[in-house]
Amino acid sequence: MGYKEIGRKIQKAREEAGLNQEELAARIGLSQATLSNYELGKRRLYLAQLEAISRELSKPLQYFLEENDRLPDPSAQAGHDDPELKEIVELAKNLTSGEKKQVVNYLKFLLWQKREGK
Amino acid sequence: MSDFRLTEDQEKIQQKIRDRVRRTILPEAPLADRQSAPGPPPAAFLELIGEERLGAMFIPRASGGLGYDYATGAVVLEELAAGCPGLAAMVAATLHAIVPVLMTGTLEQKQRFLPWLTENSPGLGGFAVTEHQAGSDVAAINTLARPQPGGYLLAGTKCSVINAGIAGFYLVFASLAPGKGRAGLNAFIVPANAAGLTVGPLEDKVGLRNAPTAEVALQEVFVPASHLIGREGAGYLLLMQTLDRGRAFSAAVAVGTARAAFELALAYARERRQFGRAIIKNQAVSFALAEMATTIQAARLLTWHACRLIDADEDYSQAAAMAKYFSSRAAEEVTAWAMDLFGRYAHNKTYPIEKLWRDAKTIATVEGTHNVQRMVIASLL
């Protein structure tokens, strides 16, 4: 659900700051057990708690929230960075499964040509 | 040890809502539900919500609200659901929409947005999170927020928005950083009359048919910077906190649904005579009723426990997920048992039992399916 990853980042940032759990917990008014549960992802933390941790460890909120395990959604990305890629995705949506395979094969052929310098 | 007795004030509130629901909601709810095409909720629903100011139940008295805690809110929602689960869902959706403002809104935001619920009648809000490709996976939300001078432009389509078309405002979750998942999420208050906001046709649902539900499309909708709740990038944490709290009051809706089915089944078992005696005299029937009563009480206590943890500002995430999981399963089971007990009458739409059975199935998907609740519970073991 994302909380384990957030917890791992809190632990990493805390260790980089040279603090043990008791020290950080004391600075933000938590018990060591609560902070330990946050780091293990066994207790959900919310905006107020993560803001306090973020301030104390001098890291932006986004540092803790950014996802390392999420695969990019090509259809979502295509529209923002590359209008041609978006057009390809949009056009391909109307094709049958067999036609999509033909497109994939043609793309592989183009990439093969590029690799071989043809 | 928690004390689960209601206070004198809570008992008075419970009785007041119960009386009104029996008088004005019970006669209307089945008729509205049976319409072949979904329509607006009955006028009695809107009158009750407005006159009892139910959308403002968690707003402090100093700000013009009722100042209820979550435990009292659970009592009220159970009573509403016992009359019509769709009515309770409309109130719960409004609470979802305002909870983030209450938790993290600035003083200025509270002064601006809370009167939309305290001063307007019926005073409804919409919670606009779900998208066709982003249900439980909220970090996949594709509705975009683009910074503009003085605010943001929102673009995207939300689906399954309860109170769509009758809400005065929507709490919309949108991403400022597409592809960054939870780090990009943000929460915005969007007035229902904002230019570019349109509401689709009402969904023809299986259950909770009396809670109007539709898509809300945002086509380059401008919202001022002051409508961002929390701070940029805080949307995911706000959403998780709102959903965790919301599970406790969705659980109360499930408890009320189960109770309504049980009360109908009990009355029917006392009245229906076969083989020369009331069917409740048969152990198979009385044991089924005992099972139902025990299941409902267990669901209610889990729900109240979760609410009390919220009120005490203690760790409530797992307790709320357990309450929602157990209570929505209880509603499915109890309504199914009641269907069995009603026999062939259960399959006649002039009897209200099948409506509750359908409502229970839909409640099981609100705020996350059973499996989502299991995921939350398991992740916190």
Interface residues (C-beta under 8 A of the other chain):
Chain A: M1 G2 Y3 K4 G41 K42 R43 R44 L45 Y46 L47 A48 L50 L61 Q62 L65 E66 E67 R70 P72 D73 A76 Q77 H80
Chain B: M103 T104 A139 A140 N142 P178 G179 K180 G181 R182 A183 G230 R231 G233 A234 Y236 L237 L238 M240 Q241 D244 D315 S317 M375 V376 S379 L380 L381
